[in-house]
Amino acid sequence: MAWHQLSVITDEVSAPVLADYLTEIGAVSVTYMDAEDKPVYEPPLNAIKIWNSTRVIALFELAAHPAVIRALIAFEFKDMPLQNWKQEILEDQAWERSWMEHFKPMLFGNKLWICPTGMEKIEPNTVCMILDPGLAFGTGTHPTTALCLEWLATQSLQGKTVIDFGCGSGILAVAAVLLGAKTAHAIDIDPQALTATQANAEKNDVLAQIHCYLPENFSNEMADIVLANILAAPLIELNQTITALVKPAGQLVLSGILTEQAEAVSVAYHPSISLNLPVIHEDWCRLNGFKAA
């Protein structure tokens, strides 16, 4: 099936209004794209931040008439700043498989392979995690996840218990168990993340060792290692909750932090956790350290 894709650039105030109207007149999906390559790294809590110059992209069934849609928008929003209209026919395709063409095996710490299905790496002294794109964030391609995987691949995890706080796809929980951890507890506020984690655990034959929870259902038991790859603001806000999950003398790994936010996060966890200097990858960093015994 083919689709009409119609897009236009407007400002951050107009974009949500236009998106709602496009949905109202029959768009099957509406998405936003940065029109000027100015990324928004982390909005305030409970806020949705978009770009000052935003391309609003709408997908319509082929029976729709783009000229009529543009005329309706022009009539409805006479004063809205709209520029650089684009219109094209979008052929249907297997989007997941198309995405996977750009997802290749990745090696972390010379020990941990992350591979899509059918591209598994079986090499001496390494473990291979099978991971395909799915419902939740986390494939190892983003610097925040890569920093955590690099750390896990350099640790002795035999017999350890692990908490993956904000588990997303479950990539860190599954990787920890494959690398020798006894048990991993995966926690996320999004039920889809827990579904994705369970699916990835089953795909890698570690489902029995990974337990998934919404935060309100977790008993707050402590673990030898706690990984929290979320964002700086919630890391700071939840510092007491996260610290309480780490056993005395246990290790804490924090990621999802922009380099300029590292000091604020470190201060929030002091003095309970002694954090090392940040490890930096692109604009992001990882903080890790030990809890006082």
N, C-alpha and C positions, 0 to 999 in steps of 0.2 A: 504494500500500500504506500502511496506517495502522499505528501503533505504540502500545504502552503506554509512557508515560513516568512513571517513579516516582522521587521524590526525597525526601531527608530531610537534616536538618542534624545534624552530629555534630562532634567535635573533631578536631584535626590528627593525633592518634595513632590514632584509630579509623577515620578516613576510608580509608586504604589497605587496612586489614583488611576493611572492609565492601566496598570496591570489588572486591577479589579474590574475595570470597564471591559477590557479585552476578554476576561473570563465570562463576564455577564453576556457578551454577545456571541459566545460560542467557542472561544479558544480552548483547545484540549490541554494546553500547558502554556505557562508564561514563566520566563526566567529572566534574570538580570545578568548583565556582563559589564565589567569595567570598560568604559569607552576611552580612557586615557592612560591606562596602565599605571594606576595609582592604587595599590592594594590596601584593603582595610584588614589589618591583622587581628585586632581584637576590640569589638565594641564593648560598651559598658554592659554590666549584667542586666538581663531582662530587656535589652534593647536590640533592635534590628538596624544595623548600620549599612547603608549602601553608598555608592560613590556619588560625588558631586555631579559627575557626568556619567550617566548610566544608559547603556543600550538595553532597551526592553524588547525581548524576543518572544513572539507568540507563534504557536503552531495551530493551524486550522486544517480541518478536513479538506480534501481536494474539491469538494462541491462548493466551498465558500468562494466569495468573490473579493479579492484583495482591494480592488478599486472602491467597492462599496464600503468595505471596512475603513479604508482611509477617509472616505467622505464622511462617514458617521463620526469618526474621531475628530475630524476638522470642524464639524458642526457642533459637537458636544463640548469640545475644549478649544474654543476660539483663541484664548489667550495663553494656552499652554506652549512652552518652548519645545518645538519638535523640529529635528533636523536629521539629515542623512538617512532618509528612508531606504530600506533594502527589502527586496522581495525575491524569493526563489522557490523552486520546487525541490523539496527534500525527499529523496528516495528512501524508502524504508530499508533497514538493514539490521543485522544481528548486532545491536549496540554493544553488548557485553563482549562478544568476540572481537569486535572492532577495537574496543578499548584494550583488550588483552594483547593485540598486536604490538602495543607499545610497552607492555609489562614483561620484562625479561627476568631470568634468574638473577638474584642478588646474593652476594656473599658478605656476611658480617663477622668480623673478628676471626677470619680464616677457619670458622667452625660451624656457622649456621647459614644454611642456604634457605632463601625464601623463593619458591618457584611456583609458577602457574601449572595447572594440570597439563600433563603431557610433556613437560619440560623439566622433570625432576632430575636433580643432580645426586648421584650415588657415588660418593668418594670416601676414601679412608679417613677416619678421624673427623668426620663432619656429620651433621644431622641435616635433614631436609624437611622443611615445612611446606606443605602444599597449600597455596592460598590463591583464590580467584577473586576478582572484584565482586562486591555484593552490596548488601544493604547498609553497611556501617563503615565508618572511617577506619583506615588502617591497613595499608598494604606494604609498608616499609619504604615507599618511595618518598614520603615527606620527611624532611630533616628531623622533625620532632620524634617520629617513630624510629627512624634510622639510628638516632642517638641512643635510644633505649635498647634497641636490638644489639648495637655494638657493645654496650655495657653488659648485657646478659651473656653475650657470647664469650666474654672474658672472665666470667665468674665461675666459681665452683658451687654448683647448685644441688649437688647430690643430697637427697633427703630433706631439702629445705621446703618450707611453706611460703607461698607467694600470694600477695594480693595485687590484682590489676584493677586499680581504682579509675573508673572511666574507661572501660575496656574496649569500647568501639567494636571492632571486628573480632576481638579476642586474640589478636596477633601476639601480644606480649605474654598472655597467660599460656597460650599453646606453645610458644617458643620456649618458655621457662620449663614446662614439663618435658618437652622433647630434649632439652639440655640437662635433664636430671632431677628437676624439682619433684618432690613427692606429691604435692597438691597445689593447685592454684584456685583462688577465689576471684571470680570476675564480677565486678560491680559496675552498674551503669543505670542512669535514670531513664534510658530509652529502651523499651522492651524489644525493639528491632535489633539493638546491639546485642542483647542477650540471645536472641534467636540466631544471629550471625555467629556469635561466639560458640554456641552449641554446635552449629553446623560445621564450623571449622575444626572444632575439637573432634567431632565424629570423623571428619575427612582424614584427620591425622592420627586416628586410633588412640586418642587420649581422653575421650569423653568421660570415662569413669573417674579421672583425676581432676576434672575441672568442674567447679560448682558455680552457678550463675545466680545473681541476686539483684533485685532492685534495692537501693540503699535502705529503705525502710524495713526490708526483710532480712538484712544481714545482722548477725548476732554480735558484730563488733569484736570478734576474736582477733587476737594479734598474730602477726606473721613475721617470719625471719626477714623477708624482703617485701617492701611495698613500693609499687611503681604507680605513679600518677602522671599520665601524659594527657593533660587537659589544657588549661590556659592560665596565665598568671593571676588574673583577678579571682577566679574560683580557688586556685591554689592558696592564695593569701587568705581569702574568706574562710576556707575550710582547714586552715593550718592545724587547729586543735583536733579536729576530727581525724585528719590524716595521720598526725603524729601519734595519736592514741592507738592506731592500728599496728604500729611498729613495736616489736618486742624489744626489751632492754638489750642493748648492744646489737640490735638489728640494723638493717640497711634501708635507706629511703632514697628513691630515685624520682626526681621531678623533671618534667619536660613540658613542652608547649609554651616555652618562655622566650620572649624576645630578649636579645642580649642586653638592651637597656633596662629590662625589668628584673634582671638577675639579682641586683642588690636588694630591691624591695622584697623579693621572695625570700632571700636568705635571711633578712632581718625578721620576717614573720615567723621563721622556724627556729630562730635563736632564742634561748640557749639549749632547747630540748634536743635539737639535731645539729651536729657539727658538720656543716656542708663544705665540700671542697670548692676550689675555684671552678667557675663554669667551664664546661667543654663546649666549644662553639662550632656550629655547622651552618654556613650561610648566615642568615639573620637570626638564627635560633640557637638556644643553648640548653644544656642539661646540667642539673645540679644533683649531686649525690653525696651521701655521707652516712655517718653512724649515729644512732641514738645513744644517749648516755646509758651506761650499764646500770 
